[in-house]
């Protein structure tokens, strides 16, 4: 373990970039009257949920995931905005294009968060100078504030970004990772959620320095394999690579019929089940899609596909209607259908698993409850009635003979 600590990071230079209060910043870009005002974005009814809030609103104790009713009580003067997924998707892709045009390797981990590998670039430009110029270009061409942290690995860079915000940058020199992390709260470590934090508090651990001094064996006994990862991150060890971003990552499924059919009710039911199952896979893998494709192969083996670009989502009630609408456009009632398929592509990793702009707390709780049942009892434990006839759903890639798709619950 000590040897790994000495070797970790090597001569890597990793930058973590995060668009500051992304949803709020987009709204302010489109309406300058919102500058310097407390902003709440999410479901506008009392039963809605806060998807994002401005720094001004956070000073009142408001945070993402809070009920809109409670947020309004804490800050009655806040401006409440329903949010526009299409606008957020548009600006996310704009920033992605800017970063892609400037750096050799980058990873998009959510709609507003990126890792950039600048290893070796210091020979030619100077990594800090290059990262600073990239940040300035993003702000200049998108109009959005963005912060970054730079260090020898992803974990330390992400923590540095959090400390740099709002709208700033911070470099942690190579070799300074451990003392940089030591005085911080353990909540600053990316993998520490509420449950792990409470367990650590029960052990008397509040600051990263204490974790650094604890035997790794003790953390393993308490947290299992996560204990090892926690110890490594606390000591500034993270050898995980920056995974090159590819918009074309996809998950898909298909069904070939034993007998060709024109039963529209059956076809729509199976497509519903496919769309629902794939959406669950997205949520389980903390991924979102922005492109939906439907495929139909007729008895004469002629194959047709139709796709639509949508705002990033993983919600059944948004994806299923889009899938059925694409099928209705493709379907020729005079021909027998041999195969149907659904694909979600342009996937990104992200925590915005549901459309918080539309959904009430009840809708969010329903999704979470259904997914928990599926995790425990299997994908088909909870189904929509319209898709219950789909007893089997293929998982191979039906599109263009490409290699098998990346399953949504596998990390890349």
N, C-alpha and C positions, 0 to 999 in steps of 0.2 A: 504493500500500500504506500509506504514511504517513497519507494522507487517511482511509483506512478505519480506521486505528488511532485517529484523532482522533474519528471519527464513531461508532465501534462502540458498541453498547449503547444509545446515546441516553439517554433518561431511563427506561429499563426497570428493573424490579425483579423479579428471578427468584430463587425459593427452590427449593433442592434438598433433599428430605426422604428419609431412608433409615432404615428400621427396623433397629436394631442387632442383629446376629447373629440374624436373624429366626427361623430354625428353633429355635435354642437358646432364645430368649426365649419362644416359644410353649410349648416343653416345660417350662420353668421356671414359666410361668404356670399350667400344669396340674398341676405337681408341685413344690411349694415346697422339697422335700428336695434338689432339684438346684441350689439357689442356691449360688454361690461355689465350685462343684466343676467340675473339668475335664470337659467334655462333648464327645463325638464323636457326630455323627449321620451315618448312612449305612448301607451294607451291613455287616451284623454279622459275617460270616465274614472270615477272613484275606484272602480274594480280593475282598472288597468295597472300596469307595472312600469316603473322607470327603466327605460333601456339605456339611457345615458343622461348625464347632467353636467353642467358647466362647473368650473372651479368655484364660481360665486355661489352656486347652489350647494356645493359640497361643504362650504363653510357653515352651513346650517345643519350639518349632520346627515345630509341626504346622500344616498349611494345607489348604484345600479342594483336592480332587483327589488328595491323597496316598493311597496304599494303606492300608487299615485295619491291615494287619499292621505296617507301619512305624510308624504312629501309635501303636499299642499298645506297641510297643517303646520309643518315645520317652517315653510317659507311661503306664506300666502301671496306675496308679490311676484312669485316666479312666473315666467312665461311658459306655458305648456304647449308643446308642439307634438303633433301626432307622428311626424317623421315620414320620410319618403325614401323607401328602399332603392328605387330606381336612381335617385340622385347620389346616394351613397355608393352604389355599385359603379356608377359612372366615374366618380372621383377616385375610387379605389383603383380602377383600371387605368386611369390617367397617371396616377403616381407609380403604378407598376410599370407602365411603359417608360416613364422617365428613368426609373432605376435600371431597368433592363438595358436601356440605351447607353448607360454610363459605366456599368461594372461587368466583369467577366462571369461571376458566380453570385447568385442571390437566391434566397429562400423566402417565399411568402407564406407566413404561418397563420395569417388571418386577413380580413379585409383591410386592416390598418396597421399591420405589423410585418417587419421584414428583417432578415439577417443577410448581411453582405460579407463575403470572404475576400479580404483585400491582401491576403498572404502573398508576399513577394512584390507587391506594388511599391513598397517603400524604396526599392532600388531605383525606381524611375521618377516617382512623384512625391513620395512622403504620404503615408497612409492618413494621418490626421488632416493634412491639407486636402487630400482627395475626398475624404468623408465630409469635410466642412463644405467643400464646393458642391458636392452632391446634395447636401441638405439645403444649401442656398438655392440650388436650381429647382428642387422640389417646391420650395416656398414661392419662388419667383414664377414658375410656370403653372402651378396649381392654385396658388393663393392660400394654401393651408399651412398652419404651423406644424413643425415636425421636430422631434428631439432624437438624439442618438447617444448611445454609450459605446465605447470602443475599448477592447481588451484582448487578451489572448484566447478567450473562449466565449461560448454563447451565454452561459449562466451569469458570469460577471458582467458582461456587456448589457444584458437585460436589466440586471439590478442597477447598473450605472445609468441607464436610460431613465428608470424610475426616479432616481435622485436628481437627474438633470432637469426634469420637467418642472415648469412648463416652458416649451419653446427654447431649448438650450441643448448643450452637448457636454459630455464628460469623458475624459480618457483615463483609464487605469493602466499605469505603466506595468510592463512585464515584470513579474516578481513581486508586485505590490498587491496582488489579489487577496491574499490572506489578511493582511492588516487592513485593507480597504473594507472587507466584509465584517471583521471582528466586532466593531461597535454597533452594528445594525441589529434591529429586531429580527428574530427568526422568521417573522412574517414576510420579510423581504425576499427570502429564498423562494424561487418560483414554484417549487413543488409543495410548499407548505400551505395547506388549506385550513379551514376552520377546525376540522376534526383533529388533524395532526397538531395544530397549534395548541389546542386545549390539552392534548396528551403531553406535549412538551412542557406546557405550563405546570401540569401536574408533577412533572419531574423536576420542577424548579428552573427550567430553561427559558430565559427570556431573550437573551442576546446570542448572536452567532458565535461570539468568542467562547461561550460555554460549550457549544456543540463542537467546536474545534478541539477543545481540551478533553472531550469525553472519549472513552474507548469505543472503537467502532463495533466491538462485540456487543456492547450494551445496547447500542442503537439497533443492531440486527435482532437482538432478542425482543425488543419492543415493537419494531416495525417490519421485521423480516427483511426481504431484499430491499425494500424502500429505505431501510436504515442505512444500508451501505451507500446508496445514492445520496441520501441526506448528508452523510458525513463528507462525501466527496464534494458536494456542492458548497457546503459550509467552509471547506478548505480551499475553495476556488479551483476544484478539479472538474473539468468537463471536456472530454475528448470527442463529443458528438460532432459530426461534420455538418457543414452547411449543405443541405440537400438541394441541388439545382431545381429551380421552379419550372414546372411544365404545366401550362394551362390545360393540356389535353388529357390529364389523368382522368380516369372514368371508372364507374361501376355500372354493370349492366346485367340484364337477365333476359331470357327468351323462352318461348314455349313452341315446340313443334307438335302438331296434332296427329294422332293416329289416323284420323279421317279428316279430310279437308272439310271446312265448315263455313256456313253463312249465318250462323246463329249470332246475331249482333249482341244480344243480351249476354250470352256466354263470353264473347270476345271482350266486351266492356268490363265484365266482372273480373276476368283474368288480368286485364290491364290495370284495373283498380288495385288488385292484390299485388301486382308487380310494383306499381308506383309506391304503394304503402310499405312494402317490404324494403325496397331500396332506400326510402326515406328514413326508415328505422336504422338501416345500416349507416347512413350518413350521421344521424344523431349519435349513435353508439360510438362512432369514430371521431366525433366532434368535427365534422366536416360540413361544408355547404356546397351547393351546386348553383351554377348560373346558366346552365345549358341543358335542355331536355330534348331527347330525340326518341321518336317512335319509328319502329320498323314493321313493315307488313310484307310478307312473301305470299304470293298467290299460287294456286295449283299449277300454273304454267311456269313456275319457278322465277317469274319476274319479281324483282324485289325493289321496294320503294321505301325511302326514309324521309322524314321531315323533322326539322328541329326548330326550337325557339329559344332565344336568349331571354333570361328572366333576371330579376333581382336575386342576389344570394339568399338562399333559404334551404331548410331541410324539413319543412313542415308539410305533412300529408295534405292538409286541406288547401294548400296552395299548389302543390305538385300534381295531385290527382286530376283536378279540372284541366290543367294544362296538357297532361298526357291524353286525356279523353278528347280534348279539342283537336289535338294533332291527329289522333286516330280518325276522327270524323272527317277531317280534310283529306286524309289518305284513302279511306275505305271506298272501294268500288263494289256496290251491292250486287253487281252482276257476276262477280267472280268468287270462286271458293278460296278461302284463306287457308294456307298451309302452316304459316308461322307468324308469330307476333313477338316483338321485343321492345324493351324500354332501356334507355341509357341516360345516366346523368353524368355530365362532364364539366370541364372547367372547375374542378374541385379545389377548394382551399381549406386549410385547417383553421378552425376558429371556434370561439365560444358562443357566438350568436346563433344558438341552435334553433331558435324559434322566432317568429315575427312578433317581437315585443311591441311593435307599433300598433298592431291590430288586436292582439290577444289580451284577454282578461286573465286575472290570476287563476280563475277556474280552468281556463283553456290550458294554461301552462301546467297546472297541477295535473290535469287529465293526461297530457302527453307524458309527463314524468312518471305517473302511475302506470300507464300502459307499457312504457318502455321498461320499467322495473319488472313487471310481470313477464315480458318477453325475455328479458335477460335471465330470469330464473327458470322459466318453463319452456322457452323456445320461441322462435320467430312467429309461429302460428298460434300462440296461446291467446292472442287478442287480434281479431280481424273485423273489418267492416263487413256488414251483412252482404253488401253488393259484391264482395270479392271472395266469399267463403267457398264458392265452387272451385276455386283454383287450388286443387289438392297438391300439385307439384309445380314448382317454379324453377326452371333451369338457371344456373349461375354462370354458364360460360359466356364468353363475349360473342355476340351475334353479328358484330359490325366489321365488315371489310377484312375479315381474316386476321385481325390484329391479335397480338398475344393476349393471354388471359388478363382481365382487368385487375387493377389493384382493389382488393376488398376495402370497403370504407373503414372497417375497424382495424386495419393494419396501418401502422405508422410508417412513413417514408422518410 
